[in-house]
């Protein structure tokens, strides 16, 4: 896909240049997630991936304070607000991290098995007691593009887009 097509699709899907991130000025004494992106997405469309893709989300964090024992939360919701996927950086024996002042790039790597559509991405930064240091309902929305086709109408398809193999034996 050429860059003009990608820009047109991104603008159509709600990712205009004026909505690519949060206000970039982080006040002294605070930390703030300022933008998000997908690294090496196979769709080649900003803020978009194909259903079922293994994705690397990259969140830029500006820290204008020291934040010891920090943890991160990652959530995907449908546009009705239903929780579909969630994870914490301390899951699977992860550890809290100590942040000094500076710019950080926090990566979240995982599969996105959702059906085609737009999704709200939430990212949180919290201390070890789960007190929020920052919470961002990310903009633009995540666009999940269809990987294949289904014979089922959309209203019969679940939120999780997974293909199963069928066999018949006698």
KAZIFEN-V893498 format. One record per backbone hydrogen bond with DSSP energy under -0.5 kcal/mol. NH is the residue of the N-H (numbers start at 0). CO is the residue of the C=O. Records with the same first field share a line. If there is no record, write none. Layout:
# KAZIFEN-V893498
NH->CO + CO
This chain:
# KAZIFEN-V893498
5->1
6->2
7->3
8->4
9->5
10->6
11->7
12->8
13->10
14->9
18->15
19->16
21->33
25->23
26->24
28->63
29->26
31->61
33->31 + 59
34->59
35->19
36->57
38->55
43->40
47->44
48->142
50->144
51->111
52->49
54->52 + 109
55->38
56->54 + 107
57->36
58->105
59->34
60->58 + 103
61->31
62->60 + 101
63->29 + 61
66->98
69->96
70->125
72->123
73->86
74->121
75->84
76->119
77->81
80->77
83->75
84->75
86->73
88->71
90->87
92->89
93->89 + 90
96->69
98->66 + 96
101->62
103->60
105->58 + 103
106->104
107->56
109->54
111->52
112->110
114->158
116->143
118->141
119->76
121->74 + 119
122->135
123->72
124->133
125->70
126->130
129->126
132->124
133->124
135->122
137->120 + 135
141->118
142->46
143->116 + 141
144->48 + 142
155->152
156->153
160->112 + 158
161->159
